Amino acid sequence: MAYFRDLHEWLDFLDSRGFLRRISRPINKDTEMHPLVRFQFRGLQEPDRKGWFFDNVVDVTGRKYDIPVALAVMAPNRLVYALGMGVNSAAEISAKWAHAQTRTIPPRTLSAGPCQELIYEGQSLRDAGGAGMLPVPISTPGFDSAPFLSSGHWVTKDPETGEHNFGTYRGQIKSPTRIGLFAFAYQDVSVHWNKAHALGKPLEAAIVIGCTPNLSYCSTSRVQREYDVAGGIAGEPVEVVRCKTVDLLVPAHGEIVIEGIIPTDELEPEGPFGEFTGYMAHREPDKFMNVTCITRKRNAIYQAFFSQFPPSESSVLRGVGQEGRFYKLLTVDHGMKGILDVALPESAGGHGVCVVRMDKSAGTDPMAALRVLADLPRSAPKILIAVDDDINAWDADSVNWAMSYRIQPHRDVEIRDILASTGLDFSLVPPESRGEYTAVKASAILIDATRKWNYPPTSLPERAYMEKAQSLWRELELPPLQLKSPWFGYNLGSWSEEDAADAARAVRGEHYRTGELRAQQRVRLEKTDKG
């Protein structure tokens, strides 16, 4: 089937699959919305999390908005993310990412698009309240300094090459016509800003709010040429249209576009804001944009990512997107065989911990795979773990089991220097010294938690017995199960024919025969002199 045309089609699809909660009672965007949705990330299992749609939105002053809010609709869980990638299971995501990055499709430029059905510029922008017309929620009420754009896809253009970037950065609402911008120095928008600064020119920008999943996924995954890769995901070109007041191309079917100019001759304090690491990011000088125009659909939907403390929607977005990028790096770029999964657990923000699941029989050295990822500039996880194919890379219990009984630290652990990836990691420097993080040594630990030789079987009943028990469980109408791997026993190579014969006799009730055999194998001990 054709890919989703816009956010409306995506939400209708989620609704039809039972992945959307619609809330029609009045909800305060400043004090109630995020706390309400937070409970599903603190109190529900990952598969039970859904997207939310609020069509009766008010603010702390009692103002009612004519624009509904869609929250956590891009990646409340991995299955929703998979559906947004155009596949039917989480297991297919990494392969689809690799496909999209190697078979990109350039965008198609239109003369006009639905994102410009309503245009607010000059006096009409001021009369409409500028950014104040948008129902921007407060993400961390009680700590955030303002409403922030959490799903603002910032479009800028490299002043030297003209290449567009479509990246997600937070945006503090500072006035009806001024929005703060936080981005690290190595991120593309900052690279563009620095080039414009060197030329003595401001930087044009546009913020896209509300689009199809392929665009959101590319925007948060650090791939290059996001429009092209998004086309690869969809299997068709992303349709773009030129902005009204800046020379930039934006998705024609986006919900809302905020256009403006980012000065390059001054900065101003931005923050604090609750970040994906689970801590508040402090206030510090950064960029800002002066709004020149806002365009939108007549029936626009404001869409926000759900971030802050992990797990969250942003940890799924960040982690799954990086998993796809890392998987392609190892399997396509480096040609490594036997790489089955790359997992960035959402409990670690989809960033700090990386587990590579592999089949060592294909010949790839586990440490070689981990070193490739540790060498990534500014995006290397700091805890890298290689596990065997029988380990669930996304299950901490399964990984901890491998870490406990398949490694010896003196032999299987390596520590390497890396480039610090974020000043939001307060283990690098104290919060008050966060601006100095790039000058501080950062390191990664590489752990080969694969088996180095054959092991005995796992100490669980064989699969046939567990499957029979599973049927009995259902027959007794016991609570639904969410099985963790491994949930049945299997042979890991160190198991003799005699061991297997003993086990077979046991389930036939012939264990006395085994006892007789063992009696025949008694070993007489010599008497020892106790004097």
N, C-alpha and C positions, 0 to 999 in steps of 0.2 A: 504494500500500500504506500501512498505518498506520505511524505513526512508531514509533521504538524505545521500548519501555516502560521499560527501565532499562538500567543499565550492562552487565548480563549479556547482554541481547539485542544490544547494540552490539558487544560483544567477539565474540560468536558470528558476527555479520555480518562483522566484520573478518577473522576466521579463515576464513570461507567464501570471502572474496575474496583470500586470501593476504597480508593485511596485518597478521598477528599472529605473533610469534615466541613459542613456549611453551618455557620453560626449567624443567626439573624437577629438576635437580641442586641441592644446597644452594647458596644465594647469600647472602653476607653483605650485609645492607642498609646497613651502615655503611661498608664499605671496598671492596666489589666491584660493587654494583649499578649505581651511576651511572657509575663508570669504564668498565664494560662497554658500557653503552648510549651513552656519549659517543663511542665509536669510530664509530658509524654517522653521527654528525653531523660528524665530522672526516674520515672516509675513504670515505663512499659518496655517490653522486649523490643529489640530492633525491628523485627518484622511487623510489629503492631503499630508502628509509628506511621502517621499519615500527613498529608498536606492540609492546610486550613484556609478557609475562605470566609472573610468577614464582610458582610454587605451593609452593616449598620454601624459605622465608625464615628466616634466622637473623640474630642480631646479633653484635656483637664479643665478647660474653660467652658465646656458644654457645647462647643461648636460641632456641628454635624457636617460630614464630608459627603460629596456626591461621587466620590471615587472609592470603590471597595478595595480591600487589602487581601492579597494572597500571600500567605506566609508559610515557609518550609515546604514549598510545592515542587522544588526541583530535585531534592535528594533527602527526604525524611528517612529513607532506608535504601539499601543497595538495590533492591528489586525495582523500586521506582527509578533509580538512576539508570538501571539496565534498560527499562522501557523507554526512557528518554534517549538512550543511545540507539534505539531501534532493534534491540535484541530482547529475548524473553527470559533470560536468567543472568544472575550475577556472574556465573562462571564464564559467560561469553564476552564480558566487558573488555578485558585486556586485549583480546584478539580484535575486537571492533575498533579499539583505539589504534592499534598497530595498523589496521587496514586504512583508517581515516587519515593517518599521518603519511602513509605512503601512496595514497590515491586521493590527493586533494582535488577540490573543484573550486575554481575562482568564482568570486561573487558576480552577480549581474546587476548593473546599474539601471534603475528606473527613473523616469522623469518626475514622478510623483508617487507618494505612498500614503497609506492610512495613518502613519505616525504623524502626519502633518494636516489632519482634518481640521484641527483647531490650532491657531497660531497666536501666541501672546508675545507682543514685542512693543517696546516703547511704552506709551501711555496704557495700552491694554494690558501689558505685563504688570504694571504698577497697580492698575485697578483690580486685577484678579488676585493680587497679593503675592505675586512671584512664587517662590518656592513654598510659601505658606498655603497655597492652594492644594498642596499634596499631603496626604495623610501619612507622614513619615513617623513611624513608631519610635518610642524610646526603648532601646534594646535592654538596657540594664537599669531600670528605674531605681533611684536611690544612690547610684554611682555615676552614670553617664552624665556628661555636662550639657547635653542637648539631644534632640532627635538626630540620628545619623542615617545617611544612606548606607545600607549594608549590602545592597545588590546593585549599586551603581556601576554600570559597565562604562568606564571612561574611555572615550575614543580620542586619541591624539595621533599626530603624524610626525614622523622623523623629519626634522628640518633639512637634513642632508639628502636622504634617500626618497622621501615622500611616502615611505611604507607606513601603513596604518597599524596601530596597536589597539586591541580591544581587551582591556584589563580591568579587573575588579579591585577597587580601592574604596576605603571608607570615606564618607563625606559629611562633615559636620555642618548642619544648618545654622548659619551665623546671622543671616538677615534674609529678607525676601529676595535679595539679589546677590548674596555672597555665600559660597559653600566652601568649607575647608577641604583639604585633600591631604591624606597621609599616605606616603609611599616610601619604601626604602630606596637608598641611593642606587642599588643595582637593578631595580625594577624599571620596566620600559618607559613608563610615564616620566620617571625622574631622569632617565637618560635623555629623553626628548627635551625635557625642561632645561637640563644642563647645556644641551647644544643650542637651544634658543637663547639662553642666558649669554653664552659665549658670542652669539651673533648680535646681542643687544636688542633682541626682539621678544615680545610676549609669545606665549604658546596658546594656540587655539585648542579648544576642547569641547567635547559633547558628552553628556552622560545619558546613557540609554537605560531605562527602567522598564522591565517587563518584556521578555522575548521568549523564544523557544529554547528548550533545554540544550540543544547542541551548542548554541551560542554561549549560554551560561557555563556549560562544562568547559568549553575552550578558554573562556575568559578567566577561569579559576585554576587552570592546569599548567600554566607556564609554557604552553606550546607557542611556536612562532606562526605568523600569518593565520591568525585565528579565523578570519572569514573563510579562508580556503579549507582549513581543517574541518570547520563546522559544515561546509558543503560536503566534505568527504563523509561525515557522519550521516547527514541527511540523504546523501546520494543525489543531490541536486544543488544548484547554486543558491547561496544566500542572496536574496534580493535586497539591494541597498539604494538609498536615495541621498542626494546632497542636502546638507543642512541649509537653513535660511540665512544665517548671519556669520557662519564660519565655513571654511572650505574643507569639510570633512564628510565622509560617507558613513551613514548609520543604517541599521536594519530598517527596511521600509515598513515592516509589519510590527515594529516595536510599539509599546503602549504609550510611553512618555519619553521625550527627549529634551534635556536641558542643555542649551548651548551657552558658550561663554568664552572668556579670555582669562588665562592664568598669567598674572604678572611674573616676570622673572627678575625683577629688581628689588623685591621685598618679600618677606615672610611674616607670618604672625602665629601666635600660639594656637595649637590645635589639640583637642582632647580635654580630659581623659575619656576613654571609651573601653568597655569590656571586650577583651580580645579572645581569639581562639585558643590561646594557651591556658585559659582558665584564670587569668589575672587581669587586672585593670592596666591598660596602657596609659602612661602619664602624659601630662600636657607638655608639649615642646614645640618650638618654632617649625612651621612647615608651610606648604604652598596653600593657595586659595584661588578660587575661580570667581570672577565677576560675571553674573548671569546677563546675557544679552537677549535671550529668547527662550521660550518654552513652547514646544509643540506637543500635541497629544491626539489620540483617537477620541471621538465623541464618547464612546463607551469605555474609556480607558480603565485599566486595572492597575493599581499600584502593587508591585511585587517586591517582597523583601526576603533576603536570606536570614535564616535563624542561626546565629553564631554564638559567641561567648563561650561559656564553660563547656568542655567536651564531655560526652558526645553531643553533637549538634548537627544541624544540616550542613554547616560549613565544614565540619570535620569529615563528613561523607564526601562533599564536593571536592575538597582539597585532596583527601586521601585517595579516592578512587581515580581522580584525574591524574595524580602523580603515579599511581600504580600502573596506569596505562602507559604513561611516558617512560617509566623505568623498565616496564616489560619490553617495550619496543627497543629501548636502548640496549638491553641485554640480548634479546633474541634476534633482532634485525640488524642493528648497527654493529654489534660485536659478534653476532653469529653463534651465541652460546646455546648448546643443545641441552635439553632436559629441564629447562626453566618452566615450571608449571604455573606458579602464581607469584605475584609480588603483592604483599599486603602491608598497608600502612594503617594500623588500628586506629579507629576513631577515638578510643579512650585516650590516646596520646595526641589528639588534635589532628590526626592524619598527617603527621609531620615528623615527629622526633624518633619514632621507632619504625623499623622496616624489617619485615620477615620475608625471606625468599624461600619458597617451597620448590624443591627440585628432585629430579630422579638422577642420582649420581651415576647410574649405570650408563647414562648417555655420554659421560666423559668429561663434563665440566667440573673444574675444581671449585668447591664452594667459596673458598677465600678469594679466588679470582673474580667471581661474580660480585662479592661484597666490595672488593676494592674499586671496581668500576663505579659503583654508586657512591662510595666514599670520596671519590675524586671529583664529583660534580661540584661546580662552583656555586656557592651560596644556596644550594638546595639539598645538600647531603644530609640524610638522617644521621643522628649521632649515636644511635644504637641499631646495629645491623646484625641480623641473625639469619643463618642458613639452616633450614630444616629438611628432613626427608619427606618423601611423597606421602607417607602415612600420617603426617601431622597437619592439622587444620591451622593454616597460617593466620586465620582471623580469630582464633579462639585462644585466649590467654592461658587457659588451663592446659590446653594441648601443647602450646609452646613452652610453658613452664615445665611440663613433664619432660620434654626434650632437653631443656636447659639443665634439668636436674640430673639426668642419667645418661646423656650422650656427649658430654664434654668433660674435659680436664682443662682447667684454666691455663696451666703452664704450657699446654700443647695446642689448644684450640682457640685461643683468644689473641687478638692483635689490636693495638691502639695506634691510631694514625692522626696526625694533625689535619684539620679541615678548616675551610673558611666559614666563620660564623654566619649562619643563615638569617638570623633575626635578632634584633635588639630587644625583642619581647621575651627572650629566654633569660630570666633573671638569675639563672645559675652561672651566667658568664660574668656579670658585674652587678654590684648593688643597684637598685632602682635609680638612685640619685646619680649614678655614673653611666646610665644607659647609653649616652651619646658616645661613649668610648669603646663600645663593644667590638668595632672593627679592628681595633688595635690590640685586642686581647686574644691570647691563644685559645683556640677551640679544638676539640678533639672528638673522634668517633671511636667506638669500641666495636670490633668485628668479631662475631662469635660463630664458629662452625659447630652447630649443634646437630650435625648429622651423625649417623652411626658410622664408626670406622671399621667395623667387622660385623659378622652375623650375631644376632641376638636371639634369645629364646622368644617364644610367642608372647604376645600381650596377655596379661592375666585377666581375661574376660571370657565368658562363654562363647563358643563358636557361633558363627552367624545364624546357622539354622535354628539353634536353640533360642537365640535372641529374637529372631523373627517370629517364632511360635509364641514366645512370651508377649511380643508386641500385639499379636492378634488377641491373645487372652486379655491383655490390658484394655483393648478397645471393647471387647465383649463385656467386661466388667464395668464399662462406662466410667473409667477412672479419668482424672484430669488430662487434658491434651499434653502431649510430650513435645519438648524441643530438644532433640537428641544432640549430644556433643560427640564429636569424633575423638577417639575411637569409641564405638558403642558395642563392638563385638570383637572377639579374639581372632588373631591371625598370626601365621607363622613368619618369623623374621630370620629363618635360616638355621638357627642352632637348635635343632629338634630331631632326635634320632628316630629311626623306625621303631625301636623298642619303646621309646616314649609315646609314640603315636598308638602303638598296640595296647599299652597300658591304659591310655585314655579311652580307647574304643571299648575295652573290656569293662571299664568303670560304668559307662552309660548302658551296658547290657546287663549290669548287675553281677558281673563276673570278677569282682575285685579280689575275692578270696584266691582265685587262681593267680592273680598278680602277687598276692602275699606269699603263695607257695614258691613262686619263681624267685622272689626276693630272699626267701629262706634258704634257697639253694645257693645263693650268692653271698652267704655270710662269710666274713673274714675273721679268723681266729687271731686274737692278739696275744703276743708273748707276755708272760708275767714279768713285771718290772721289779727291780730291787728298790724298796722304799728306804733302805738304810743309807 
